[in-house]
Amino acid sequence: MKYTTVKPFIKWAGGKSQLLNEIRAKYPDKIDKYCEPFVGGGAVLLDVLANCHPKEVLINDINAELVNTYMQIKNNVDELVNLLSDMQESFWAKSDADRKVMYIAKRKRFNDLKVNGDDQVNLEKAVLFIFLNKTCFNGLYRVNSKGLFNVPMGAYKNPPICDAENLRLISKLLQNVQVKCGDYSECAEFIDKNTFVYIDPPYRPLTATASFTSYSENEFGDKQQIELGKFIDDITAAGAKVVASNSDPKNSDTGDDFFDDLYSSYSISRVSAKRMINSKASNRGSINELLICNF
């Protein structure tokens, strides 16, 4: 089968664009109903929508600003594109010093709206979310303990802030997709024996220092990984077909069997991936990731 590839609208830590071929090899023959409880950048979602044409789709993420951006692309793409295009033109025309001033002002505005905004500012928040993702250091989304976005500006010549054609294509693909913001467990009532579920949670850090402050204010440690394993057991018992991704602890400790033990009743594949987001370019080498499959 020849696949159509659709580019995610943001760069996201742990994004799956580079692993699509390995994940596609795990797709069931037919996907009528699809669920992604941790949608993130949506590389697998967009691949499934463009190539498998499921009739019912639910996506979810705990990051409210990310979910809002999906909703704005789905429902208000023309206004979003116009505002992003103006912002791109303004940013590109500035000197490096003035770009930094603009970036810091937009970051402050985004955080103000994140804390104090209401539904009236959702479109502006989505525009700022994409702008910051395209112009911040390494496309990183990181918040501090108060939930405020705190990534510095990146050093790009003319970052592509507004990819109008791609945003409009994604908007079309999202039209029949149900979008939720909340804990992954809330997807359980949607999932049944006809559902294919792709699960891409926050990864377990490979070392004690590898976990930068995360994409939301919510911790996802070993306790949460074990709870997720129970969720996968439950939806497996309901008959769903599941593929899940995670880090491979054996990259840093060959004796660490955490996921081998947690998912001992499932098929576990180790696939090679590049670390795309790291503060040091020298640390963006190939490592193994896990693909866990229940069928």
ChimeraX commands (.cxc) that place a marker at each C-alpha (Angstrom):
marker #1 position 0.00,0.00,0.00 radius 0.5
marker #1 position 1.29,3.48,-0.90 radius 0.5
marker #1 position 0.82,5.80,2.08 radius 0.5
marker #1 position 0.02,9.50,2.03 radius 0.5
marker #1 position 2.16,11.28,4.65 radius 0.5
marker #1 position 0.71,14.31,6.44 radius 0.5
marker #1 position 3.09,16.52,8.40 radius 0.5
marker #1 position 2.13,17.34,12.02 radius 0.5
marker #1 position 1.43,21.05,12.60 radius 0.5
marker #1 position 3.91,21.24,15.50 radius 0.5
marker #1 position 7.23,19.78,16.57 radius 0.5
marker #1 position 6.63,17.69,19.69 radius 0.5
marker #1 position 8.93,15.84,22.06 radius 0.5
marker #1 position 8.56,12.15,21.29 radius 0.5
marker #1 position 6.84,12.85,17.95 radius 0.5
marker #1 position 6.38,9.69,15.89 radius 0.5
marker #1 position 6.99,10.87,12.29 radius 0.5
marker #1 position 10.31,9.00,12.08 radius 0.5
marker #1 position 8.78,5.73,13.39 radius 0.5
marker #1 position 5.69,5.73,11.18 radius 0.5
marker #1 position 6.84,2.79,9.04 radius 0.5
marker #1 position 7.38,0.60,12.11 radius 0.5
marker #1 position 4.03,1.64,13.63 radius 0.5
marker #1 position 2.17,1.19,10.31 radius 0.5
marker #1 position 3.44,-2.40,10.22 radius 0.5
marker #1 position 1.36,-2.96,13.40 radius 0.5
marker #1 position -1.91,-1.49,12.05 radius 0.5
marker #1 position -4.83,-3.94,11.88 radius 0.5
marker #1 position -6.06,-4.78,8.36 radius 0.5
marker #1 position -9.08,-2.53,8.79 radius 0.5
marker #1 position -9.56,0.45,11.12 radius 0.5
marker #1 position -13.21,1.48,11.52 radius 0.5
marker #1 position -12.88,3.00,14.98 radius 0.5
marker #1 position -9.73,4.72,16.26 radius 0.5
marker #1 position -8.66,6.22,19.57 radius 0.5
marker #1 position -5.53,8.06,20.67 radius 0.5
marker #1 position -5.60,8.87,24.42 radius 0.5
marker #1 position -2.27,10.83,24.33 radius 0.5
marker #1 position -2.45,12.52,20.91 radius 0.5
marker #1 position 0.56,14.85,21.24 radius 0.5
marker #1 position 1.80,16.04,17.84 radius 0.5
marker #1 position -0.56,13.63,16.07 radius 0.5
marker #1 position 1.77,11.98,13.53 radius 0.5
marker #1 position 0.06,8.60,13.89 radius 0.5
marker #1 position -3.41,10.16,14.05 radius 0.5
marker #1 position -2.86,12.06,10.78 radius 0.5
marker #1 position -1.46,8.91,9.15 radius 0.5
marker #1 position -4.51,6.86,10.18 radius 0.5
marker #1 position -6.95,9.59,9.08 radius 0.5
marker #1 position -5.30,10.07,5.68 radius 0.5
marker #1 position -4.80,6.40,4.85 radius 0.5
marker #1 position -7.26,4.24,6.81 radius 0.5
marker #1 position -10.36,6.49,6.87 radius 0.5
marker #1 position -11.92,5.34,10.16 radius 0.5
marker #1 position -15.61,6.14,10.66 radius 0.5
marker #1 position -15.34,7.03,14.38 radius 0.5
marker #1 position -12.34,8.74,15.97 radius 0.5
marker #1 position -11.62,10.04,19.47 radius 0.5
marker #1 position -8.43,11.89,20.36 radius 0.5
marker #1 position -7.48,13.14,23.81 radius 0.5
marker #1 position -4.63,14.91,25.57 radius 0.5
marker #1 position -4.18,16.37,29.05 radius 0.5
marker #1 position -2.45,19.46,27.62 radius 0.5
marker #1 position -5.33,21.96,27.35 radius 0.5
marker #1 position -3.45,24.35,25.04 radius 0.5
marker #1 position -2.60,21.56,22.62 radius 0.5
marker #1 position -6.21,20.34,22.59 radius 0.5
marker #1 position -7.45,23.90,22.03 radius 0.5
marker #1 position -5.12,24.19,19.02 radius 0.5
marker #1 position -6.56,21.01,17.49 radius 0.5
marker #1 position -10.05,22.46,18.00 radius 0.5
marker #1 position -9.14,25.77,16.35 radius 0.5
marker #1 position -7.55,24.02,13.36 radius 0.5
marker #1 position -10.67,21.89,13.06 radius 0.5
marker #1 position -13.21,24.72,13.40 radius 0.5
marker #1 position -11.50,28.03,12.56 radius 0.5
marker #1 position -8.67,27.25,10.17 radius 0.5
marker #1 position -9.10,30.27,7.87 radius 0.5
marker #1 position -8.93,32.78,10.74 radius 0.5
marker #1 position -6.02,30.85,12.26 radius 0.5
marker #1 position -4.07,30.90,8.97 radius 0.5
marker #1 position -4.68,34.65,8.45 radius 0.5
marker #1 position -3.43,35.53,11.94 radius 0.5
marker #1 position -0.42,33.20,11.74 radius 0.5
marker #1 position 0.50,34.55,8.31 radius 0.5
marker #1 position 0.51,38.12,9.63 radius 0.5
marker #1 position 2.64,37.03,12.59 radius 0.5
marker #1 position 5.10,35.23,10.31 radius 0.5
marker #1 position 5.45,38.30,8.07 radius 0.5
marker #1 position 6.05,40.54,11.09 radius 0.5
marker #1 position 8.59,38.16,12.68 radius 0.5
marker #1 position 10.57,37.58,9.47 radius 0.5
marker #1 position 10.89,41.33,8.83 radius 0.5
marker #1 position 12.53,42.05,12.20 radius 0.5
marker #1 position 16.17,42.15,13.27 radius 0.5
marker #1 position 17.39,39.44,15.66 radius 0.5
marker #1 position 17.11,41.82,18.62 radius 0.5
marker #1 position 13.56,42.86,17.69 radius 0.5
marker #1 position 12.56,39.23,17.11 radius 0.5
marker #1 position 13.60,38.46,20.68 radius 0.5
marker #1 position 11.47,41.35,21.98 radius 0.5
marker #1 position 8.49,40.10,19.93 radius 0.5
marker #1 position 9.03,36.50,21.11 radius 0.5
marker #1 position 9.14,37.46,24.80 radius 0.5
marker #1 position 6.01,39.63,24.39 radius 0.5
marker #1 position 4.12,36.78,22.67 radius 0.5
marker #1 position 5.25,34.29,25.33 radius 0.5
marker #1 position 4.03,36.63,28.07 radius 0.5
marker #1 position 0.70,37.12,26.27 radius 0.5
marker #1 position 0.30,33.35,25.85 radius 0.5
marker #1 position 0.93,32.77,29.57 radius 0.5
marker #1 position -1.48,35.58,30.52 radius 0.5
marker #1 position -4.20,34.00,28.36 radius 0.5
marker #1 position -3.37,30.52,29.69 radius 0.5
marker #1 position -3.93,31.70,33.27 radius 0.5
marker #1 position -6.63,34.36,32.88 radius 0.5
marker #1 position -8.24,33.73,29.50 radius 0.5
marker #1 position -11.67,32.36,28.67 radius 0.5
marker #1 position -13.24,30.80,25.56 radius 0.5
marker #1 position -13.21,34.19,23.82 radius 0.5
marker #1 position -9.41,34.03,23.43 radius 0.5
marker #1 position -9.11,30.40,22.27 radius 0.5
marker #1 position -8.24,31.36,18.68 radius 0.5
marker #1 position -5.52,33.80,19.80 radius 0.5
marker #1 position -4.14,31.18,22.21 radius 0.5
marker #1 position -3.89,28.62,19.38 radius 0.5
marker #1 position -2.11,31.13,17.13 radius 0.5
marker #1 position 0.37,31.92,19.90 radius 0.5
marker #1 position 0.81,28.20,20.67 radius 0.5
marker #1 position 1.88,27.50,17.06 radius 0.5
marker #1 position 4.00,30.68,16.85 radius 0.5
marker #1 position 5.89,29.77,20.03 radius 0.5
marker #1 position 6.35,26.14,18.92 radius 0.5
marker #1 position 7.86,27.26,15.61 radius 0.5
marker #1 position 10.14,29.95,17.08 radius 0.5
marker #1 position 11.16,28.58,20.51 radius 0.5
marker #1 position 14.33,26.63,21.20 radius 0.5
marker #1 position 14.17,23.26,19.44 radius 0.5
marker #1 position 10.36,23.19,19.24 radius 0.5
marker #1 position 10.14,22.26,22.91 radius 0.5
marker #1 position 6.92,22.60,24.91 radius 0.5
marker #1 position 7.85,22.89,28.57 radius 0.5
marker #1 position 6.08,24.51,31.50 radius 0.5
marker #1 position 7.23,25.40,34.99 radius 0.5
marker #1 position 5.54,24.33,38.24 radius 0.5
marker #1 position 2.95,27.10,37.80 radius 0.5
marker #1 position 2.08,25.81,34.34 radius 0.5
marker #1 position 3.72,28.74,32.54 radius 0.5
marker #1 position 5.50,28.19,29.22 radius 0.5
marker #1 position 9.16,29.06,29.82 radius 0.5
marker #1 position 11.20,28.00,26.76 radius 0.5
marker #1 position 13.63,30.60,25.32 radius 0.5
marker #1 position 13.66,31.67,21.68 radius 0.5
marker #1 position 15.42,29.47,19.13 radius 0.5
marker #1 position 17.98,30.68,16.57 radius 0.5
marker #1 position 16.18,30.09,13.27 radius 0.5
marker #1 position 16.70,32.24,10.17 radius 0.5
marker #1 position 13.14,32.25,8.82 radius 0.5
marker #1 position 11.12,29.60,10.69 radius 0.5
marker #1 position 8.01,28.39,8.80 radius 0.5
marker #1 position 5.40,29.72,11.23 radius 0.5
marker #1 position 2.41,29.44,8.89 radius 0.5
marker #1 position 2.12,26.38,6.63 radius 0.5
marker #1 position -1.33,27.30,5.32 radius 0.5
marker #1 position -1.71,24.36,2.93 radius 0.5
marker #1 position -0.84,21.79,5.59 radius 0.5
marker #1 position -3.07,23.41,8.23 radius 0.5
marker #1 position -6.03,23.35,5.81 radius 0.5
marker #1 position -5.38,19.69,4.96 radius 0.5
marker #1 position -5.28,18.80,8.69 radius 0.5
marker #1 position -8.50,20.76,9.24 radius 0.5
marker #1 position -10.25,18.64,6.60 radius 0.5
marker #1 position -8.96,15.42,8.16 radius 0.5
marker #1 position -10.17,16.48,11.64 radius 0.5
marker #1 position -13.78,17.21,10.64 radius 0.5
marker #1 position -15.20,13.92,11.94 radius 0.5
marker #1 position -12.84,13.62,14.91 radius 0.5
marker #1 position -14.06,13.97,18.48 radius 0.5
marker #1 position -11.49,15.97,20.49 radius 0.5
marker #1 position -11.29,15.74,24.29 radius 0.5
marker #1 position -9.07,17.22,26.98 radius 0.5
marker #1 position -8.56,15.14,30.10 radius 0.5
marker #1 position -7.02,12.05,31.60 radius 0.5
marker #1 position -6.47,9.15,29.19 radius 0.5
marker #1 position -8.71,6.92,31.34 radius 0.5
marker #1 position -11.74,8.94,30.19 radius 0.5
marker #1 position -11.37,7.33,26.75 radius 0.5
marker #1 position -12.37,3.93,28.16 radius 0.5
marker #1 position -16.08,4.31,27.45 radius 0.5
marker #1 position -15.37,4.99,23.74 radius 0.5
marker #1 position -13.10,1.94,23.34 radius 0.5
marker #1 position -14.67,-1.41,22.44 radius 0.5
marker #1 position -13.83,-4.57,20.50 radius 0.5
marker #1 position -13.98,-2.66,17.20 radius 0.5
marker #1 position -11.41,-0.03,18.24 radius 0.5
marker #1 position -7.75,0.32,17.32 radius 0.5
marker #1 position -5.95,2.27,20.05 radius 0.5
marker #1 position -2.51,3.85,19.73 radius 0.5
marker #1 position -1.02,4.86,23.09 radius 0.5
marker #1 position 1.96,7.23,23.25 radius 0.5
marker #1 position 2.29,8.37,26.89 radius 0.5
marker #1 position 5.00,10.54,28.44 radius 0.5
marker #1 position 8.04,8.30,28.27 radius 0.5
marker #1 position 9.76,6.84,31.30 radius 0.5
marker #1 position 13.07,8.76,31.68 radius 0.5
marker #1 position 16.14,6.71,30.80 radius 0.5
marker #1 position 18.17,8.30,33.61 radius 0.5
marker #1 position 17.38,10.20,36.79 radius 0.5
marker #1 position 18.37,13.49,35.12 radius 0.5
marker #1 position 16.75,12.90,31.73 radius 0.5
marker #1 position 13.30,14.22,32.61 radius 0.5
marker #1 position 12.93,17.93,31.79 radius 0.5
marker #1 position 9.87,19.62,33.34 radius 0.5
marker #1 position 7.12,18.22,31.20 radius 0.5
marker #1 position 4.49,19.20,28.64 radius 0.5
marker #1 position 1.82,19.67,31.29 radius 0.5
marker #1 position 1.75,20.26,35.03 radius 0.5
marker #1 position 1.00,16.57,35.67 radius 0.5
marker #1 position 3.61,14.06,36.79 radius 0.5
marker #1 position 3.91,10.74,34.95 radius 0.5
marker #1 position 6.22,8.49,36.96 radius 0.5
marker #1 position 6.50,4.71,37.45 radius 0.5
marker #1 position 3.26,4.61,39.44 radius 0.5
marker #1 position 1.42,6.21,36.48 radius 0.5
marker #1 position 3.15,3.84,34.01 radius 0.5
marker #1 position 1.86,0.88,36.06 radius 0.5
marker #1 position -1.65,2.38,36.12 radius 0.5
marker #1 position -1.46,2.79,32.33 radius 0.5
marker #1 position -0.47,-0.87,32.06 radius 0.5
marker #1 position -3.66,-1.76,33.96 radius 0.5
marker #1 position -5.68,0.46,31.58 radius 0.5
marker #1 position -4.16,-1.41,28.62 radius 0.5
marker #1 position -5.05,-4.73,30.29 radius 0.5
marker #1 position -8.65,-3.51,30.71 radius 0.5
marker #1 position -9.14,-2.34,27.11 radius 0.5
marker #1 position -7.44,-5.54,25.90 radius 0.5
marker #1 position -10.03,-7.50,27.91 radius 0.5
marker #1 position -12.72,-5.42,26.15 radius 0.5
marker #1 position -11.37,-6.70,22.82 radius 0.5
marker #1 position -9.58,-3.55,21.57 radius 0.5
marker #1 position -6.44,-3.85,19.44 radius 0.5
marker #1 position -3.66,-1.82,21.08 radius 0.5
marker #1 position -0.22,-0.59,20.09 radius 0.5
marker #1 position 1.73,1.40,22.73 radius 0.5
marker #1 position 5.09,3.18,22.60 radius 0.5
marker #1 position 7.58,3.87,25.35 radius 0.5
marker #1 position 11.27,4.31,26.07 radius 0.5
marker #1 position 13.48,1.24,26.40 radius 0.5
marker #1 position 15.11,1.25,29.87 radius 0.5
marker #1 position 17.76,-1.12,28.51 radius 0.5
marker #1 position 19.35,1.80,26.62 radius 0.5
marker #1 position 20.89,2.90,29.92 radius 0.5
marker #1 position 20.58,-0.24,32.09 radius 0.5
marker #1 position 20.52,-3.67,30.45 radius 0.5
marker #1 position 19.17,-5.16,33.66 radius 0.5
marker #1 position 16.12,-2.87,33.82 radius 0.5
marker #1 position 13.12,-5.07,32.99 radius 0.5
marker #1 position 10.45,-2.55,34.01 radius 0.5
marker #1 position 8.45,-2.68,30.75 radius 0.5
marker #1 position 9.37,-6.28,29.92 radius 0.5
marker #1 position 7.76,-7.24,33.23 radius 0.5
marker #1 position 4.83,-4.80,32.99 radius 0.5
marker #1 position 3.90,-5.96,29.48 radius 0.5
marker #1 position 5.07,-9.57,29.75 radius 0.5
marker #1 position 1.82,-10.88,28.24 radius 0.5
marker #1 position 2.18,-8.70,25.11 radius 0.5
marker #1 position 4.46,-8.65,22.09 radius 0.5
marker #1 position 7.35,-6.18,22.61 radius 0.5
marker #1 position 9.47,-4.93,19.67 radius 0.5
marker #1 position 12.57,-2.76,20.01 radius 0.5
marker #1 position 12.90,-0.20,17.21 radius 0.5
marker #1 position 15.66,2.32,16.57 radius 0.5
marker #1 position 14.75,6.00,16.90 radius 0.5
marker #1 position 16.62,9.29,16.97 radius 0.5
marker #1 position 16.28,11.63,19.94 radius 0.5
marker #1 position 15.16,14.76,18.07 radius 0.5
marker #1 position 14.77,17.10,21.05 radius 0.5
marker #1 position 17.79,17.43,23.28 radius 0.5
marker #1 position 19.63,20.54,24.44 radius 0.5
marker #1 position 22.90,19.05,23.16 radius 0.5
marker #1 position 23.10,18.06,19.51 radius 0.5
marker #1 position 25.61,15.36,20.47 radius 0.5
marker #1 position 22.89,13.65,22.54 radius 0.5
marker #1 position 20.47,13.30,19.63 radius 0.5
marker #1 position 21.75,9.89,18.55 radius 0.5
marker #1 position 19.90,6.64,17.89 radius 0.5
marker #1 position 18.35,4.75,20.79 radius 0.5
marker #1 position 15.84,1.93,21.04 radius 0.5
marker #1 position 12.17,2.55,21.73 radius 0.5
marker #1 position 9.53,-0.03,22.57 radius 0.5
marker #1 position 6.45,-0.90,20.52 radius 0.5
marker #1 position 4.08,-2.98,22.64 radius 0.5
marker #1 position 1.30,-4.81,20.82 radius 0.5
marker #1 position -1.59,-6.92,22.11 radius 0.5
marker #1 position -2.45,-8.70,18.86 radius 0.5
marker link #1:1,2 radius 0.2
marker link #1:2,3 radius 0.2
marker link #1:3,4 radius 0.2
marker link #1:4,5 radius 0.2
marker link #1:5,6 radius 0.2
marker link #1:6,7 radius 0.2
marker link #1:7,8 radius 0.2
marker link #1:8,9 radius 0.2
marker link #1:9,10 radius 0.2
marker link #1:10,11 radius 0.2
marker link #1:11,12 radius 0.2
marker link #1:12,13 radius 0.2
marker link #1:13,14 radius 0.2
marker link #1:14,15 radius 0.2
marker link #1:15,16 radius 0.2
marker link #1:16,17 radius 0.2
marker link #1:17,18 radius 0.2
marker link #1:18,19 radius 0.2
marker link #1:19,20 radius 0.2
marker link #1:20,21 radius 0.2
marker link #1:21,22 radius 0.2
marker link #1:22,23 radius 0.2
marker link #1:23,24 radius 0.2
marker link #1:24,25 radius 0.2
marker link #1:25,26 radius 0.2
marker link #1:26,27 radius 0.2
marker link #1:27,28 radius 0.2
marker link #1:28,29 radius 0.2
marker link #1:29,30 radius 0.2
marker link #1:30,31 radius 0.2
marker link #1:31,32 radius 0.2
marker link #1:32,33 radius 0.2
marker link #1:33,34 radius 0.2
marker link #1:34,35 radius 0.2
marker link #1:35,36 radius 0.2
marker link #1:36,37 radius 0.2
marker link #1:37,38 radius 0.2
marker link #1:38,39 radius 0.2
marker link #1:39,40 radius 0.2
marker link #1:40,41 radius 0.2
marker link #1:41,42 radius 0.2
marker link #1:42,43 radius 0.2
marker link #1:43,44 radius 0.2
marker link #1:44,45 radius 0.2
marker link #1:45,46 radius 0.2
marker link #1:46,47 radius 0.2
marker link #1:47,48 radius 0.2
marker link #1:48,49 radius 0.2
marker link #1:49,50 radius 0.2
marker link #1:50,51 radius 0.2
marker link #1:51,52 radius 0.2
marker link #1:52,53 radius 0.2
marker link #1:53,54 radius 0.2
marker link #1:54,55 radius 0.2
marker link #1:55,56 radius 0.2
marker link #1:56,57 radius 0.2
marker link #1:57,58 radius 0.2
marker link #1:58,59 radius 0.2
marker link #1:59,60 radius 0.2
marker link #1:60,61 radius 0.2
marker link #1:61,62 radius 0.2
marker link #1:62,63 radius 0.2
marker link #1:63,64 radius 0.2
marker link #1:64,65 radius 0.2
marker link #1:65,66 radius 0.2
marker link #1:66,67 radius 0.2
marker link #1:67,68 radius 0.2
marker link #1:68,69 radius 0.2
marker link #1:69,70 radius 0.2
marker link #1:70,71 radius 0.2
marker link #1:71,72 radius 0.2
marker link #1:72,73 radius 0.2
marker link #1:73,74 radius 0.2
marker link #1:74,75 radius 0.2
marker link #1:75,76 radius 0.2
marker link #1:76,77 radius 0.2
marker link #1:77,78 radius 0.2
marker link #1:78,79 radius 0.2
marker link #1:79,80 radius 0.2
marker link #1:80,81 radius 0.2
marker link #1:81,82 radius 0.2
marker link #1:82,83 radius 0.2
marker link #1:83,84 radius 0.2
marker link #1:84,85 radius 0.2
marker link #1:85,86 radius 0.2
marker link #1:86,87 radius 0.2
marker link #1:87,88 radius 0.2
marker link #1:88,89 radius 0.2
marker link #1:89,90 radius 0.2
marker link #1:90,91 radius 0.2
marker link #1:91,92 radius 0.2
marker link #1:92,93 radius 0.2
marker link #1:93,94 radius 0.2
marker link #1:94,95 radius 0.2
marker link #1:95,96 radius 0.2
marker link #1:96,97 radius 0.2
marker link #1:97,98 radius 0.2
marker link #1:98,99 radius 0.2
marker link #1:99,100 radius 0.2
marker link #1:100,101 radius 0.2
marker link #1:101,102 radius 0.2
marker link #1:102,103 radius 0.2
marker link #1:103,104 radius 0.2
marker link #1:104,105 radius 0.2
marker link #1:105,106 radius 0.2
marker link #1:106,107 radius 0.2
marker link #1:107,108 radius 0.2
marker link #1:108,109 radius 0.2
marker link #1:109,110 radius 0.2
marker link #1:110,111 radius 0.2
marker link #1:111,112 radius 0.2
marker link #1:112,113 radius 0.2
marker link #1:113,114 radius 0.2
marker link #1:114,115 radius 0.2
marker link #1:115,116 radius 0.2
marker link #1:116,117 radius 0.2
marker link #1:117,118 radius 0.2
marker link #1:118,119 radius 0.2
marker link #1:119,120 radius 0.2
marker link #1:120,121 radius 0.2
marker link #1:121,122 radius 0.2
marker link #1:122,123 radius 0.2
marker link #1:123,124 radius 0.2
marker link #1:124,125 radius 0.2
marker link #1:125,126 radius 0.2
marker link #1:126,127 radius 0.2
marker link #1:127,128 radius 0.2
marker link #1:128,129 radius 0.2
marker link #1:129,130 radius 0.2
marker link #1:130,131 radius 0.2
marker link #1:131,132 radius 0.2
marker link #1:132,133 radius 0.2
marker link #1:133,134 radius 0.2
marker link #1:134,135 radius 0.2
marker link #1:135,136 radius 0.2
marker link #1:136,137 radius 0.2
marker link #1:137,138 radius 0.2
marker link #1:138,139 radius 0.2
marker link #1:139,140 radius 0.2
marker link #1:140,141 radius 0.2
marker link #1:141,142 radius 0.2
marker link #1:142,143 radius 0.2
marker link #1:143,144 radius 0.2
marker link #1:144,145 radius 0.2
marker link #1:145,146 radius 0.2
marker link #1:146,147 radius 0.2
marker link #1:147,148 radius 0.2
marker link #1:148,149 radius 0.2
marker link #1:149,150 radius 0.2
marker link #1:150,151 radius 0.2
marker link #1:151,152 radius 0.2
marker link #1:152,153 radius 0.2
marker link #1:153,154 radius 0.2
marker link #1:154,155 radius 0.2
marker link #1:155,156 radius 0.2
marker link #1:156,157 radius 0.2
marker link #1:157,158 radius 0.2
marker link #1:158,159 radius 0.2
marker link #1:159,160 radius 0.2
marker link #1:160,161 radius 0.2
marker link #1:161,162 radius 0.2
marker link #1:162,163 radius 0.2
marker link #1:163,164 radius 0.2
marker link #1:164,165 radius 0.2
marker link #1:165,166 radius 0.2
marker link #1:166,167 radius 0.2
marker link #1:167,168 radius 0.2
marker link #1:168,169 radius 0.2
marker link #1:169,170 radius 0.2
marker link #1:170,171 radius 0.2
marker link #1:171,172 radius 0.2
marker link #1:172,173 radius 0.2
marker link #1:173,174 radius 0.2
marker link #1:174,175 radius 0.2
marker link #1:175,176 radius 0.2
marker link #1:176,177 radius 0.2
marker link #1:177,178 radius 0.2
marker link #1:178,179 radius 0.2
marker link #1:179,180 radius 0.2
marker link #1:180,181 radius 0.2
marker link #1:181,182 radius 0.2
marker link #1:182,183 radius 0.2
marker link #1:183,184 radius 0.2
marker link #1:184,185 radius 0.2
marker link #1:185,186 radius 0.2
marker link #1:186,187 radius 0.2
marker link #1:187,188 radius 0.2
marker link #1:188,189 radius 0.2
marker link #1:189,190 radius 0.2
marker link #1:190,191 radius 0.2
marker link #1:191,192 radius 0.2
marker link #1:192,193 radius 0.2
marker link #1:193,194 radius 0.2
marker link #1:194,195 radius 0.2
marker link #1:195,196 radius 0.2
marker link #1:196,197 radius 0.2
marker link #1:197,198 radius 0.2
marker link #1:198,199 radius 0.2
marker link #1:199,200 radius 0.2
marker link #1:200,201 radius 0.2
marker link #1:201,202 radius 0.2
marker link #1:202,203 radius 0.2
marker link #1:203,204 radius 0.2
marker link #1:204,205 radius 0.2
marker link #1:205,206 radius 0.2
marker link #1:206,207 radius 0.2
marker link #1:207,208 radius 0.2
marker link #1:208,209 radius 0.2
marker link #1:209,210 radius 0.2
marker link #1:210,211 radius 0.2
marker link #1:211,212 radius 0.2
marker link #1:212,213 radius 0.2
marker link #1:213,214 radius 0.2
marker link #1:214,215 radius 0.2
marker link #1:215,216 radius 0.2
marker link #1:216,217 radius 0.2
marker link #1:217,218 radius 0.2
marker link #1:218,219 radius 0.2
marker link #1:219,220 radius 0.2
marker link #1:220,221 radius 0.2
marker link #1:221,222 radius 0.2
marker link #1:222,223 radius 0.2
marker link #1:223,224 radius 0.2
marker link #1:224,225 radius 0.2
marker link #1:225,226 radius 0.2
marker link #1:226,227 radius 0.2
marker link #1:227,228 radius 0.2
marker link #1:228,229 radius 0.2
marker link #1:229,230 radius 0.2
marker link #1:230,231 radius 0.2
marker link #1:231,232 radius 0.2
marker link #1:232,233 radius 0.2
marker link #1:233,234 radius 0.2
marker link #1:234,235 radius 0.2
marker link #1:235,236 radius 0.2
marker link #1:236,237 radius 0.2
marker link #1:237,238 radius 0.2
marker link #1:238,239 radius 0.2
marker link #1:239,240 radius 0.2
marker link #1:240,241 radius 0.2
marker link #1:241,242 radius 0.2
marker link #1:242,243 radius 0.2
marker link #1:243,244 radius 0.2
marker link #1:244,245 radius 0.2
marker link #1:245,246 radius 0.2
marker link #1:246,247 radius 0.2
marker link #1:247,248 radius 0.2
marker link #1:248,249 radius 0.2
marker link #1:249,250 radius 0.2
marker link #1:250,251 radius 0.2
marker link #1:251,252 radius 0.2
marker link #1:252,253 radius 0.2
marker link #1:253,254 radius 0.2
marker link #1:254,255 radius 0.2
marker link #1:255,256 radius 0.2
marker link #1:256,257 radius 0.2
marker link #1:257,258 radius 0.2
marker link #1:258,259 radius 0.2
marker link #1:259,260 radius 0.2
marker link #1:260,261 radius 0.2
marker link #1:261,262 radius 0.2
marker link #1:262,263 radius 0.2
marker link #1:263,264 radius 0.2
marker link #1:264,265 radius 0.2
marker link #1:265,266 radius 0.2
marker link #1:266,267 radius 0.2
marker link #1:267,268 radius 0.2
marker link #1:268,269 radius 0.2
marker link #1:269,270 radius 0.2
marker link #1:270,271 radius 0.2
marker link #1:271,272 radius 0.2
marker link #1:272,273 radius 0.2
marker link #1:273,274 radius 0.2
marker link #1:274,275 radius 0.2
marker link #1:275,276 radius 0.2
marker link #1:276,277 radius 0.2
marker link #1:277,278 radius 0.2
marker link #1:278,279 radius 0.2
marker link #1:279,280 radius 0.2
marker link #1:280,281 radius 0.2
marker link #1:281,282 radius 0.2
marker link #1:282,283 radius 0.2
marker link #1:283,284 radius 0.2
marker link #1:284,285 radius 0.2
marker link #1:285,286 radius 0.2
marker link #1:286,287 radius 0.2
marker link #1:287,288 radius 0.2
marker link #1:288,289 radius 0.2
marker link #1:289,290 radius 0.2
marker link #1:290,291 radius 0.2
marker link #1:291,292 radius 0.2
marker link #1:292,293 radius 0.2
marker link #1:293,294 radius 0.2
marker link #1:294,295 radius 0.2
view
